[in-house]
Protein backbone atom coordinates (compact mmCIF):
# COMPACT_ATOMS: atom_id res chain seq x y z
CA UNK A 1 0.00 0.00 0.00
CA UNK A 2 2.86 2.39 0.81
CA UNK A 3 4.34 1.75 -2.62
CA UNK A 4 1.08 2.66 -4.34
CA UNK A 5 0.84 5.90 -2.34
CA UNK A 6 4.43 6.76 -3.26
CA UNK A 7 3.71 6.12 -6.93
CA UNK A 8 0.61 8.34 -6.82
CA UNK A 9 2.53 11.08 -5.01
CA UNK A 10 5.34 10.88 -7.57
CA UNK A 11 2.84 11.04 -10.45
CA UNK A 12 1.16 14.09 -8.93
CA UNK A 13 4.52 15.79 -8.44
CA UNK A 14 5.51 15.01 -12.02
CA UNK A 15 2.21 16.44 -13.29
CA UNK A 16 2.79 19.65 -11.32
CA UNK A 17 6.31 19.99 -12.69
CA UNK A 18 5.03 19.43 -16.24
CA UNK A 19 2.37 22.12 -15.74
CA UNK A 20 5.00 24.56 -14.48
CA UNK A 21 7.26 23.81 -17.42
CA UNK A 22 4.45 24.40 -19.91
CA UNK A 23 3.94 27.86 -18.38
CA UNK A 24 7.68 28.63 -18.36
CA UNK A 25 7.83 27.92 -22.09
CA UNK A 26 5.10 30.52 -22.67
CA UNK A 27 7.46 33.24 -21.39
CA UNK A 28 9.56 32.83 -24.53
CA UNK A 29 6.59 34.02 -26.58
CA UNK A 30 4.95 36.52 -24.22
CA UNK A 31 8.13 38.48 -23.53
CA UNK A 32 7.62 40.23 -26.88
CA UNK A 33 4.50 41.77 -25.32
CA UNK A 34 6.36 42.75 -22.15
CA UNK A 35 4.70 39.96 -20.15
CA UNK A 36 6.55 37.29 -18.18
CA UNK A 37 5.86 35.12 -15.19
CA UNK A 38 8.50 34.48 -12.57
CA UNK A 39 8.77 31.21 -10.68
CA UNK A 40 6.58 32.46 -7.80
CA UNK A 41 3.89 33.54 -10.29
CA UNK A 42 4.04 30.14 -11.97
CA UNK A 43 3.70 28.26 -8.69
CA UNK A 44 0.76 30.48 -7.69
CA UNK A 45 -1.01 29.90 -11.03
CA UNK A 46 -0.55 26.13 -10.79
CA UNK A 47 -1.99 26.20 -7.28
CA UNK A 48 -4.89 28.33 -8.56
CA UNK A 49 -5.47 25.70 -11.25
CA UNK A 50 -5.75 22.96 -8.64
CA UNK A 51 -8.26 25.04 -6.64
CA UNK A 52 -10.26 25.98 -9.74
CA UNK A 53 -10.51 22.34 -10.79
CA UNK A 54 -11.67 21.32 -7.32
CA UNK A 55 -14.20 24.15 -7.14
CA UNK A 56 -15.64 23.36 -10.56
CA UNK A 57 -15.62 19.58 -10.04
CA UNK A 58 -13.43 19.07 -13.09
CA UNK A 59 -10.38 16.90 -13.67
CA UNK A 60 -7.61 17.14 -16.24
CA UNK A 61 -5.03 14.70 -17.41
CA UNK A 62 -2.61 17.16 -18.98
CA UNK A 63 -1.02 20.43 -17.92
CA UNK A 64 -4.16 22.51 -18.03
CA UNK A 65 -5.75 25.31 -19.98
CA UNK A 66 -3.41 28.05 -18.83
CA UNK A 67 -0.96 27.89 -21.76
CA UNK A 68 -3.87 28.32 -24.19
CA UNK A 69 -5.16 31.26 -22.16
CA UNK A 70 -1.69 32.81 -22.08
CA UNK A 71 -1.24 32.60 -25.84
CA UNK A 72 -4.78 33.85 -26.50
CA UNK A 73 -4.65 36.85 -24.17
CA UNK A 74 -0.99 37.94 -24.24
CA UNK A 75 -1.50 40.45 -27.06
CA UNK A 76 -4.45 42.12 -25.34
CA UNK A 77 -4.05 45.88 -25.09
CA UNK A 78 -5.46 45.61 -21.56
CA UNK A 79 -2.83 43.31 -20.08
CA UNK A 80 0.20 44.80 -18.39
CA UNK A 81 2.92 43.15 -16.35
CA UNK A 82 1.34 44.53 -13.16
CA UNK A 83 -1.99 42.77 -13.71
CA UNK A 84 -0.80 39.80 -15.76
CA UNK A 85 -0.69 37.08 -13.10
CA UNK A 86 -3.89 38.12 -11.32
CA UNK A 87 -5.81 38.39 -14.59
CA UNK A 88 -4.59 34.97 -15.71
CA UNK A 89 -5.68 33.48 -12.38
CA UNK A 90 -9.16 35.01 -12.80
CA UNK A 91 -9.45 33.87 -16.41
CA UNK A 92 -8.32 30.35 -15.56
CA UNK A 93 -10.83 30.05 -12.73
CA UNK A 94 -13.60 31.48 -14.91
CA UNK A 95 -12.74 29.13 -17.75
CA UNK A 96 -13.15 25.99 -15.63
CA UNK A 97 -16.29 27.27 -13.92
CA UNK A 98 -18.02 28.31 -17.14
CA UNK A 99 -16.87 25.24 -19.00
CA UNK A 100 -18.93 23.26 -16.49
CA UNK A 101 -21.77 25.78 -16.38
CA UNK A 102 -22.14 25.63 -20.16
CA UNK A 103 -22.49 21.86 -19.88
CA UNK A 104 -19.39 21.49 -22.08
CA UNK A 105 -21.36 22.66 -25.10
CA UNK A 106 -18.36 24.67 -26.28
CA UNK A 107 -14.92 23.39 -27.10
CA UNK A 108 -12.03 24.85 -25.12
CA UNK A 109 -11.04 26.93 -28.13
CA UNK A 110 -14.58 28.26 -28.67
CA UNK A 111 -14.88 29.34 -25.04
CA UNK A 112 -11.44 30.98 -25.09
CA UNK A 113 -12.23 32.76 -28.35
CA UNK A 114 -15.41 34.13 -26.81
CA UNK A 115 -13.55 35.21 -23.67
CA UNK A 116 -10.87 37.04 -25.68
CA UNK A 117 -13.43 38.74 -27.90
CA UNK A 118 -15.44 40.10 -24.97
CA UNK A 119 -12.36 40.94 -22.84
CA UNK A 120 -10.77 42.97 -25.63
CA UNK A 121 -14.10 44.40 -26.79
CA UNK A 122 -17.07 45.24 -24.66
CA UNK A 123 -15.36 44.47 -21.33
CA UNK A 124 -12.40 46.73 -22.15
CA UNK A 125 -10.08 44.53 -20.12
CA UNK A 126 -12.41 44.07 -17.17
CA UNK A 127 -12.38 40.46 -16.07
CA UNK A 128 -15.24 41.29 -13.68
CA UNK A 129 -17.43 42.34 -16.62
CA UNK A 130 -16.42 39.30 -18.66
CA UNK A 131 -17.07 36.89 -15.81
CA UNK A 132 -20.10 38.55 -14.24
CA UNK A 133 -22.15 39.32 -17.31
CA UNK A 134 -21.03 37.92 -20.64
CA UNK A 135 -19.91 34.45 -19.58
CA UNK A 136 -22.92 34.06 -17.34
CA UNK A 137 -25.27 35.01 -20.19
CA UNK A 138 -23.45 32.70 -22.59
CA UNK A 139 -23.89 29.76 -20.23
CA UNK A 140 -27.59 30.46 -19.72
CA UNK A 141 -28.02 30.36 -23.48
CA UNK A 142 -25.86 27.25 -23.81
CA UNK A 143 -28.00 25.39 -21.29
CA UNK A 144 -31.07 26.47 -23.22
CA UNK A 145 -29.75 25.18 -26.52
CA UNK A 146 -28.04 28.37 -27.72
CA UNK A 147 -26.49 28.07 -31.15
CA UNK A 148 -23.21 30.06 -31.20
CA UNK A 149 -23.64 30.50 -34.97
CA UNK A 150 -26.93 32.36 -34.38
CA UNK A 151 -25.68 35.71 -33.12
CA UNK A 152 -28.97 37.39 -34.04
CA UNK A 153 -30.83 35.08 -31.70
CA UNK A 154 -28.68 36.19 -28.78
CA UNK A 155 -29.33 39.86 -29.31
CA UNK A 156 -26.86 42.25 -27.74
CA UNK A 157 -26.13 40.24 -24.60
CA UNK A 158 -22.50 39.37 -25.14
Backbone as a chain_set.jsonl record, in Angstrom:
{"seq": "XXXXXXXXXXXXXXXXXXXXXXXXXXXXXXXXXXXXXXXXXXXXXXXXXXXXXXXXXXXXXXXXXXXXXXXXXXXXXXXXXXXXXXXXXXXXXXXXXXXXXXXXXXXXXXXXXXXXXXXXXXXXXXXXXXXXXXXXXXXXXXXXXXXXXXXXXXXXXX", "coords": {"N": [[0.824, -1.195, 0.0], [1.957, 1.232, 0.772], [3.761, 1.578, -1.288], [2.098, 2.056, -3.474], [0.937, 4.493, -2.734], [3.227, 6.086, -2.768], [3.848, 5.996, -5.477], [1.604, 7.296, -6.585], [1.91, 9.81, -5.386], [4.353, 10.572, -6.54], [3.567, 10.657, -9.241], [1.712, 12.751, -9.154], [3.404, 14.851, -8.407], [5.088, 14.917, -10.627], [3.236, 15.659, -12.591], [2.61, 18.248, -11.708], [5.092, 19.497, -12.042], [5.352, 19.282, -14.81], [3.22, 20.93, -15.603], [4.125, 23.398, -14.654], [6.399, 23.689, -16.239], [5.272, 23.897, -18.807], [4.114, 26.419, -18.595], [6.365, 28.015, -18.141], [7.603, 27.845, -20.646], [5.904, 29.404, -22.163], [6.709, 31.995, -21.563], [8.771, 32.573, -23.329], [7.467, 33.343, -25.618], [5.623, 35.341, -24.782], [7.183, 37.399, -23.837], [7.724, 39.214, -25.821], [5.584, 40.871, -25.716], [5.981, 42.185, -23.445], [5.357, 40.75, -21.183], [5.863, 38.513, -18.607], [6.212, 35.652, -16.503], [7.359, 35.02, -13.293], [9.038, 32.536, -11.261], [7.643, 32.323, -8.809], [5.15, 33.386, -9.546], [4.367, 31.443, -11.37], [4.159, 29.128, -9.778], [2.069, 29.973, -8.112], [-0.024, 30.235, -9.989], [-0.315, 27.58, -10.837], [-1.152, 26.435, -8.458], [-3.552, 27.82, -8.207], [-4.88, 26.708, -10.365], [-5.294, 24.075, -9.483], [-7.064, 24.558, -7.342], [-9.179, 25.767, -8.767], [-10.009, 23.663, -10.401], [-10.899, 21.842, -8.446], [-12.98, 23.366, -7.292], [-14.723, 23.589, -9.439], [-15.353, 21.015, -9.935], [-14.021, 19.561, -11.845], [-11.689, 17.525, -13.73], [-8.38, 17.049, -15.0], [-6.099, 15.69, -17.335], [-3.801, 16.512, -18.433], [-1.493, 19.278, -18.667], [-3.127, 21.531, -18.326], [-5.319, 24.367, -18.952], [-4.125, 26.788, -18.963], [-1.743, 27.494, -20.58], [-2.971, 27.816, -23.143], [-4.712, 29.94, -22.583], [-2.834, 31.904, -21.96], [-1.451, 32.277, -24.421], [-3.609, 33.142, -25.968], [-4.464, 35.535, -24.772], [-2.23, 37.182, -24.447], [-1.571, 39.248, -26.216], [-3.363, 41.212, -25.699], [-4.515, 44.539, -25.466], [-5.09, 45.355, -22.951], [-3.703, 44.025, -21.01], [-1.09, 44.211, -18.708], [2.162, 44.016, -17.261], [1.865, 44.364, -14.514], [-0.74, 43.508, -13.912], [-0.877, 41.016, -14.947], [-0.451, 38.304, -13.867], [-2.564, 38.137, -11.94], [-4.812, 38.558, -13.531], [-4.646, 36.371, -15.28], [-5.052, 34.305, -13.418], [-7.713, 34.808, -12.674], [-9.0, 34.477, -15.146], [-8.415, 31.801, -15.707], [-9.737, 30.471, -13.589], [-12.354, 31.278, -14.161], [-12.668, 30.118, -16.68], [-12.705, 27.286, -16.159], [-14.935, 27.134, -14.443], [-17.05, 28.154, -16.058], [-16.896, 26.446, -18.184], [-17.929, 24.125, -17.134], [-20.455, 25.134, -16.345], [-21.589, 25.702, -18.802], [-22.259, 23.281, -19.629], [-20.397, 21.901, -21.086], [-20.806, 22.503, -23.747], [-19.351, 23.976, -25.477], [-16.271, 23.92, -27.208], [-12.929, 23.95, -25.838], [-11.402, 25.835, -27.246], [-13.411, 27.388, -28.48], [-14.681, 28.567, -26.26], [-12.549, 30.02, -25.177], [-12.011, 31.746, -27.316], [-14.36, 33.262, -27.325], [-14.109, 34.449, -24.78], [-11.782, 36.037, -25.134], [-12.635, 37.762, -27.15], [-14.736, 39.228, -25.91], [-13.373, 40.262, -23.665], [-11.398, 41.916, -24.842], [-13.054, 43.553, -26.226], [-16.108, 44.612, -25.559], [-15.822, 44.419, -22.716], [-13.536, 45.815, -22.194], [-11.084, 45.038, -21.043], [-11.858, 44.341, -18.49], [-12.032, 41.869, -16.261], [-13.976, 41.33, -14.419], [-16.342, 42.233, -15.64], [-16.425, 40.549, -17.881], [-16.626, 38.015, -16.634], [-18.818, 38.299, -14.883], [-21.014, 39.073, -16.416], [-21.073, 38.587, -19.341], [-20.039, 35.904, -19.701], [-21.703, 34.545, -17.978], [-24.217, 35.002, -19.159], [-23.783, 33.747, -21.627], [-23.563, 31.072, -20.802], [-26.121, 30.592, -19.757], [-27.594, 30.7, -22.124], [-26.369, 28.583, -23.468], [-27.142, 26.373, -21.95], [-29.776, 26.424, -22.565], [-29.876, 25.599, -25.14], [-28.57, 27.266, -26.917], [-27.336, 28.396, -29.994], [-24.187, 28.975, -31.096], [-23.64, 29.971, -33.607], [-25.747, 31.502, -34.24], [-25.916, 34.5, -33.898], [-27.75, 36.586, -34.066], [-29.948, 35.632, -32.72], [-29.162, 35.808, -30.086], [-29.18, 38.418, -29.507], [-28.048, 41.462, -28.079], [-26.464, 40.624, -25.96], [-23.885, 39.732, -25.369]], "CA": [[0.0, 0.0, 0.0], [2.856, 2.388, 0.81], [4.336, 1.751, -2.624], [1.078, 2.659, -4.335], [0.843, 5.896, -2.342], [4.433, 6.757, -3.256], [3.708, 6.122, -6.932], [0.613, 8.344, -6.821], [2.529, 11.081, -5.006], [5.34, 10.883, -7.574], [2.838, 11.043, -10.454], [1.164, 14.087, -8.926], [4.521, 15.791, -8.439], [5.514, 15.008, -12.021], [2.213, 16.437, -13.292], [2.794, 19.648, -11.317], [6.307, 19.991, -12.693], [5.03, 19.434, -16.238], [2.367, 22.117, -15.735], [5.001, 24.56, -14.479], [7.262, 23.812, -17.417], [4.451, 24.402, -19.913], [3.943, 27.856, -18.383], [7.682, 28.63, -18.36], [7.831, 27.922, -22.092], [5.099, 30.524, -22.671], [7.457, 33.24, -21.392], [9.56, 32.832, -24.535], [6.585, 34.018, -26.581], [4.953, 36.519, -24.223], [8.133, 38.479, -23.526], [7.619, 40.226, -26.883], [4.5, 41.767, -25.32], [6.357, 42.747, -22.153], [4.697, 39.957, -20.153], [6.545, 37.285, -18.183], [5.857, 35.123, -15.192], [8.504, 34.48, -12.57], [8.775, 31.212, -10.677], [6.58, 32.461, -7.799], [3.889, 33.537, -10.294], [4.042, 30.144, -11.968], [3.701, 28.256, -8.688], [0.762, 30.476, -7.693], [-1.015, 29.899, -11.025], [-0.545, 26.134, -10.794], [-1.988, 26.204, -7.277], [-4.89, 28.327, -8.557], [-5.474, 25.703, -11.251], [-5.755, 22.964, -8.645], [-8.261, 25.036, -6.637], [-10.258, 25.975, -9.738], [-10.51, 22.341, -10.793], [-11.672, 21.322, -7.315], [-14.205, 24.154, -7.139], [-15.637, 23.356, -10.56], [-15.625, 19.582, -10.036], [-13.427, 19.066, -13.094], [-10.378, 16.902, -13.67], [-7.611, 17.14, -16.238], [-5.033, 14.704, -17.407], [-2.612, 17.163, -18.985], [-1.022, 20.433, -17.916], [-4.158, 22.508, -18.032], [-5.752, 25.307, -19.981], [-3.411, 28.053, -18.83], [-0.961, 27.889, -21.756], [-3.873, 28.323, -24.191], [-5.157, 31.261, -22.162], [-1.692, 32.815, -22.076], [-1.24, 32.596, -25.836], [-4.776, 33.848, -26.501], [-4.645, 36.852, -24.166], [-0.991, 37.94, -24.242], [-1.497, 40.448, -27.06], [-4.449, 42.117, -25.338], [-4.051, 45.877, -25.093], [-5.461, 45.614, -21.564], [-2.826, 43.315, -20.085], [0.199, 44.803, -18.386], [2.916, 43.154, -16.351], [1.345, 44.53, -13.157], [-1.993, 42.773, -13.706], [-0.799, 39.8, -15.758], [-0.692, 37.078, -13.099], [-3.895, 38.124, -11.322], [-5.809, 38.394, -14.595], [-4.591, 34.972, -15.711], [-5.685, 33.484, -12.382], [-9.162, 35.005, -12.796], [-9.453, 33.873, -16.406], [-8.321, 30.35, -15.562], [-10.835, 30.046, -12.729], [-13.595, 31.484, -14.908], [-12.744, 29.128, -17.751], [-13.149, 25.994, -15.631], [-16.288, 27.271, -13.923], [-18.017, 28.312, -17.136], [-16.87, 25.236, -19.005], [-18.928, 23.26, -16.491], [-21.77, 25.779, -16.38], [-22.14, 25.635, -20.163], [-22.492, 21.859, -19.883], [-19.395, 21.487, -22.081], [-21.357, 22.661, -25.105], [-18.356, 24.672, -26.276], [-14.916, 23.395, -27.1], [-12.026, 24.85, -25.123], [-11.039, 26.934, -28.134], [-14.576, 28.263, -28.672], [-14.877, 29.34, -25.044], [-11.442, 30.98, -25.087], [-12.23, 32.761, -28.354], [-15.413, 34.135, -26.813], [-13.551, 35.21, -23.672], [-10.871, 37.041, -25.678], [-13.433, 38.74, -27.895], [-15.437, 40.104, -24.971], [-12.361, 40.937, -22.84], [-10.771, 42.973, -25.63], [-14.104, 44.397, -26.789], [-17.075, 45.242, -24.659], [-15.357, 44.466, -21.328], [-12.401, 46.73, -22.151], [-10.078, 44.534, -20.119], [-12.41, 44.066, -17.169], [-12.376, 40.458, -16.067], [-15.244, 41.292, -13.681], [-17.428, 42.336, -16.618], [-16.423, 39.299, -18.655], [-17.073, 36.889, -15.812], [-20.102, 38.545, -14.236], [-22.148, 39.318, -17.314], [-21.034, 37.916, -20.643], [-19.91, 34.447, -19.578], [-22.922, 34.06, -17.339], [-25.271, 35.007, -20.186], [-23.453, 32.7, -22.594], [-23.891, 29.761, -20.23], [-27.594, 30.456, -19.715], [-28.023, 30.364, -23.482], [-25.863, 27.246, -23.808], [-28.001, 25.387, -21.29], [-31.072, 26.474, -23.224], [-29.749, 25.184, -26.525], [-28.037, 28.371, -27.717], [-26.493, 28.07, -31.147], [-23.215, 30.059, -31.201], [-23.639, 30.505, -34.965], [-26.929, 32.361, -34.381], [-25.68, 35.715, -33.117], [-28.969, 37.391, -34.045], [-30.835, 35.083, -31.699], [-28.682, 36.194, -28.776], [-29.335, 39.86, -29.314], [-26.858, 42.246, -27.737], [-26.131, 40.241, -24.597], [-22.497, 39.366, -25.142]], "C": [[0.866, 1.256, 0.0], [3.466, 2.651, -0.555], [3.354, 2.425, -3.58], [0.939, 4.145, -4.01], [2.054, 6.685, -2.819], [4.354, 6.98, -4.763], [2.732, 7.244, -7.269], [1.204, 9.711, -6.5], [3.551, 11.509, -6.056], [4.668, 11.315, -8.876], [2.256, 12.442, -10.322], [2.261, 15.143, -8.993], [5.017, 15.992, -9.865], [4.517, 15.842, -12.836], [2.34, 17.922, -12.958], [4.014, 20.25, -11.984], [6.085, 20.188, -14.192], [4.187, 20.682, -16.484], [3.204, 23.384, -15.605], [5.878, 24.769, -15.705], [6.498, 24.336, -18.63], [4.273, 25.92, -19.814], [5.267, 28.586, -18.614], [7.959, 28.83, -19.848], [7.059, 29.1, -22.701], [5.851, 31.848, -22.567], [8.282, 33.59, -22.627], [8.757, 33.589, -25.582], [6.055, 35.341, -26.031], [5.901, 37.66, -23.902], [8.093, 39.562, -24.599], [6.497, 41.229, -26.61], [4.776, 42.405, -23.955], [5.745, 42.008, -20.974], [5.505, 38.703, -19.858], [6.055, 36.901, -16.794], [7.123, 34.594, -14.53], [8.101, 33.165, -11.892], [7.669, 31.268, -9.62], [5.209, 32.601, -8.463], [3.423, 32.195, -10.83], [3.497, 29.187, -10.921], [2.297, 28.667, -8.254], [-0.324, 30.097, -8.707], [-1.312, 28.403, -11.063], [-1.404, 25.784, -9.585], [-3.425, 26.687, -7.522], [-5.62, 27.337, -9.456], [-6.058, 24.553, -10.448], [-7.035, 23.358, -7.921], [-9.442, 25.201, -7.59], [-10.854, 24.652, -10.196], [-11.359, 21.733, -9.685], [-13.014, 22.034, -7.217], [-15.213, 23.901, -8.249], [-15.979, 21.875, -10.738], [-15.057, 18.952, -11.296], [-12.11, 18.365, -12.791], [-9.702, 17.094, -15.019], [-6.489, 16.119, -16.177], [-3.749, 15.284, -17.969], [-2.297, 18.39, -18.139], [-2.054, 21.483, -17.604], [-4.399, 23.466, -19.178], [-4.904, 26.569, -19.992], [-2.521, 28.408, -20.02], [-1.828, 28.422, -22.902], [-4.375, 29.718, -23.849], [-4.036, 32.288, -22.322], [-1.498, 33.238, -23.53], [-2.4, 33.421, -26.414], [-4.87, 35.294, -26.002], [-3.396, 37.726, -24.164], [-0.89, 39.196, -25.093], [-2.622, 41.44, -26.77], [-3.884, 43.488, -24.968], [-4.329, 46.204, -23.623], [-4.595, 44.876, -20.547], [-1.506, 44.055, -19.946], [0.875, 43.88, -17.388], [2.313, 43.19, -14.941], [0.073, 43.723, -12.895], [-1.989, 41.395, -14.378], [-1.143, 38.546, -14.958], [-2.112, 37.035, -12.535], [-4.991, 37.946, -12.37], [-5.824, 36.958, -15.097], [-5.263, 34.05, -14.699], [-7.209, 33.587, -12.478], [-9.713, 34.331, -14.043], [-9.447, 32.354, -16.331], [-9.477, 29.818, -14.714], [-12.177, 30.161, -13.461], [-13.749, 30.434, -16.0], [-13.299, 27.806, -17.222], [-14.592, 26.059, -15.133], [-17.303, 27.307, -15.064], [-17.989, 27.157, -18.133], [-17.904, 24.248, -18.443], [-20.326, 23.839, -16.605], [-22.408, 25.722, -17.76], [-22.422, 24.195, -20.583], [-21.589, 21.334, -21.004], [-19.913, 21.582, -23.514], [-20.406, 23.388, -26.039], [-17.02, 23.968, -26.132], [-14.085, 24.387, -26.296], [-11.715, 26.076, -25.983], [-12.194, 27.899, -28.363], [-14.787, 29.152, -27.445], [-13.779, 30.392, -24.898], [-11.619, 32.09, -26.112], [-13.3, 33.761, -27.91], [-14.869, 35.03, -25.705], [-12.646, 36.335, -24.17], [-11.655, 38.15, -26.367], [-14.121, 39.729, -26.959], [-14.437, 40.905, -24.136], [-11.754, 42.125, -23.58], [-11.785, 43.948, -26.215], [-14.906, 45.077, -25.71], [-16.565, 45.388, -23.219], [-14.193, 45.432, -21.136], [-11.386, 46.333, -21.076], [-10.57, 44.238, -18.722], [-12.789, 42.592, -17.059], [-13.676, 40.337, -15.286], [-16.433, 41.359, -14.636], [-17.544, 41.032, -17.4], [-17.064, 38.173, -17.864], [-18.5, 37.089, -15.317], [-21.28, 38.736, -15.163], [-22.088, 38.431, -18.543], [-20.934, 36.403, -20.532], [-21.151, 33.844, -18.941], [-24.063, 33.973, -18.349], [-25.025, 33.91, -21.214], [-23.844, 31.323, -22.062], [-25.39, 29.55, -20.095], [-28.111, 30.058, -21.09], [-27.555, 28.979, -23.885], [-26.745, 26.169, -23.197], [-29.375, 25.329, -21.939], [-31.011, 26.103, -24.687], [-29.257, 26.27, -27.448], [-27.134, 27.861, -28.832], [-25.487, 29.208, -31.33], [-23.143, 30.661, -32.6], [-24.811, 31.465, -35.194], [-26.783, 33.593, -33.495], [-26.932, 36.569, -33.032], [-29.936, 36.922, -32.962], [-30.425, 35.471, -30.286], [-28.889, 37.67, -28.491], [-28.013, 40.513, -28.988], [-26.373, 41.884, -26.332], [-24.655, 40.014, -24.35], [-21.565, 40.486, -25.513]], "O": [[0.553, 2.229, -0.685], [3.669, 3.803, -0.941], [3.742, 3.264, -4.394], [0.833, 4.968, -4.92], [1.917, 7.836, -3.232], [4.749, 8.034, -5.261], [3.008, 8.059, -8.149], [1.017, 10.663, -7.257], [3.609, 12.683, -6.422], [5.142, 12.234, -9.543], [2.301, 13.23, -11.267], [2.064, 16.211, -9.574], [5.331, 17.113, -10.263], [4.923, 16.641, -13.68], [2.192, 18.766, -13.843], [3.973, 21.392, -12.441], [6.577, 21.155, -14.773], [4.409, 21.406, -17.454], [3.013, 24.336, -16.362], [6.072, 25.899, -16.153], [7.031, 25.138, -19.397], [4.281, 26.618, -20.827], [5.285, 29.658, -19.218], [8.487, 29.865, -20.255], [7.527, 29.718, -23.657], [5.651, 32.734, -23.397], [8.472, 34.766, -22.937], [9.31, 34.384, -26.343], [6.042, 36.348, -26.739], [5.454, 38.791, -23.711], [8.399, 40.719, -24.311], [6.466, 42.307, -27.203], [3.916, 43.077, -23.386], [5.625, 42.569, -19.885], [5.796, 37.92, -20.763], [5.555, 37.728, -16.031], [7.869, 33.818, -15.127], [6.943, 32.753, -11.96], [6.846, 30.357, -9.543], [4.228, 32.014, -8.006], [2.242, 31.854, -10.755], [2.492, 28.514, -11.149], [1.433, 27.814, -8.052], [-1.419, 29.685, -8.322], [-2.454, 28.008, -11.298], [-2.287, 24.93, -9.676], [-4.387, 26.046, -7.098], [-6.829, 27.147, -9.329], [-7.179, 24.11, -10.702], [-7.99, 22.582, -7.885], [-10.568, 24.823, -7.266], [-12.068, 24.537, -10.36], [-12.422, 21.172, -9.954], [-14.056, 21.395, -7.078], [-16.42, 23.989, -8.027], [-16.795, 21.52, -11.589], [-15.555, 17.927, -11.762], [-11.498, 18.578, -11.744], [-10.361, 17.277, -16.043], [-6.009, 15.746, -15.107], [-2.717, 14.613, -17.98], [-2.787, 18.517, -17.017], [-1.859, 22.267, -16.676], [-3.766, 23.383, -20.23], [-4.967, 27.344, -20.947], [-2.545, 29.563, -20.444], [-1.446, 29.389, -23.562], [-4.455, 30.583, -24.721], [-4.274, 33.41, -22.77], [-1.393, 34.428, -23.825], [-2.185, 34.296, -27.252], [-5.309, 36.176, -26.74], [-3.501, 38.923, -23.897], [-0.18, 40.129, -24.718], [-2.81, 42.401, -27.516], [-2.894, 43.583, -24.244], [-3.853, 47.218, -23.112], [-4.745, 45.085, -19.343], [-0.892, 44.466, -20.931], [0.22, 43.056, -16.749], [2.26, 42.167, -14.258], [-0.162, 43.298, -11.764], [-3.003, 40.696, -14.368], [-2.043, 37.801, -15.343], [-2.79, 36.013, -12.64], [-5.983, 37.261, -12.123], [-6.892, 36.387, -15.317], [-5.967, 33.116, -15.082], [-7.912, 32.581, -12.375], [-10.764, 33.693, -14.002], [-10.36, 31.696, -16.829], [-10.117, 28.832, -15.078], [-13.019, 29.266, -13.39], [-14.846, 29.92, -16.217], [-14.257, 27.268, -17.778], [-15.378, 25.142, -15.375], [-18.297, 26.581, -15.041], [-18.966, 26.927, -18.845], [-18.652, 23.621, -19.193], [-21.276, 23.123, -16.924], [-23.633, 25.695, -17.877], [-22.775, 23.923, -21.731], [-21.971, 20.444, -21.764], [-19.495, 20.818, -24.384], [-20.62, 23.417, -27.251], [-16.68, 23.477, -25.055], [-14.495, 25.531, -26.097], [-11.759, 27.21, -25.505], [-11.979, 29.109, -28.433], [-15.041, 30.349, -27.578], [-14.059, 31.533, -24.532], [-11.396, 33.26, -25.799], [-13.148, 34.967, -28.104], [-15.134, 36.233, -25.69], [-12.733, 37.462, -23.683], [-11.368, 39.333, -26.184], [-14.089, 40.936, -27.197], [-14.634, 42.101, -23.921], [-11.612, 43.209, -23.014], [-11.421, 45.041, -26.65], [-14.438, 45.997, -25.04], [-16.856, 46.393, -22.571], [-13.903, 45.824, -20.005], [-10.899, 47.168, -20.313], [-9.769, 43.912, -17.846], [-13.745, 42.133, -17.685], [-14.41, 39.363, -15.456], [-17.414, 40.634, -14.466], [-18.636, 40.485, -17.556], [-17.937, 37.465, -18.365], [-19.301, 36.154, -15.329], [-22.427, 38.578, -14.747], [-22.976, 37.605, -18.755], [-21.676, 35.688, -21.206], [-21.592, 32.76, -19.323], [-24.79, 32.981, -18.384], [-25.959, 33.221, -21.625], [-24.395, 30.505, -22.798], [-25.877, 28.438, -20.298], [-28.966, 29.181, -21.207], [-28.279, 28.266, -24.581], [-27.059, 25.171, -23.845], [-30.057, 24.307, -21.873], [-31.993, 26.273, -25.408], [-29.5, 26.208, -28.653], [-26.28, 27.0, -28.619], [-25.89, 30.314, -31.689], [-22.628, 31.767, -32.758], [-24.866, 32.156, -36.211], [-27.448, 33.71, -32.465], [-27.156, 37.22, -32.012], [-30.652, 37.726, -32.364], [-31.258, 35.464, -29.379], [-28.781, 38.108, -27.345], [-26.978, 40.161, -29.553], [-25.918, 42.758, -25.594], [-24.213, 40.098, -23.204], [-20.349, 40.346, -25.383]]}, "num_chains": 1, "name": "protein.A"}
